Amino acid sequence: MIHLITVVGKSAKNFYLERQYISDFKSLMRTVTSGRVMIISTKFRSDLFYNTEKPRNKEILKMWALYANTSLSGLDRKDFTVSDGDEKSLSRYFLSINQLSTNWYHYWLYRKAFHYMFSNDQQNPVAKTVVQCDQYLIEHTSTKRTPLIGSNEMISPKLTKDTLAIAMYIIKNETRSN
């Protein structure tokens, strides 16, 4: 099951991880979750997807704060959201990504960080699910934003049954509008 922690606003700067630290942080997160992890980190927004049966949000936030050399007490509760489960996590994610795409500069920076993450871990099943959902939403809905990855990096358009169900759930709940 995919879970998502998003940190935005002023708190995002405190939870930002430089590229050279992301690999080590992902390794640490894999030991906590016993699953796959995907992190996209910018100074205005960071998204951490992880795959595990039960949510481990509190532990992960504590380790993330420790790794980013910041304090949880400095985290403004309005600046972070937690979503548990595939449908809820991916729906909230794509709704917020569509919103982010209205600010071309921030979206461009986010896409750049996403591209870096994806190009370094293309076999990650969590990353594949996110990219496949994104591709499906761009191709089959009225979403008017640039895909998260370039057309030369697109992955097989074959969606798994679970990924298709998630994409259809997102469409049904109209999280595609800009």
Secondary structure, DSSP 8 states (H G I E B T S, - for coil): -EEEEEEEHHHHHHH---HHHHHHHHHHHHHHHSS-EEEEE-SSEEEEEEE-SS--HHHHHHHHHHHTT--GGG--GGGEEEEESHHHHHHHHHHHHHHHTTSHHHHHHHHHHHHHHHHH-TT-HHHHHHHHHHHHHHHHS---S--SS-GGG---S---HHHHHHHHHHHHTTTT--
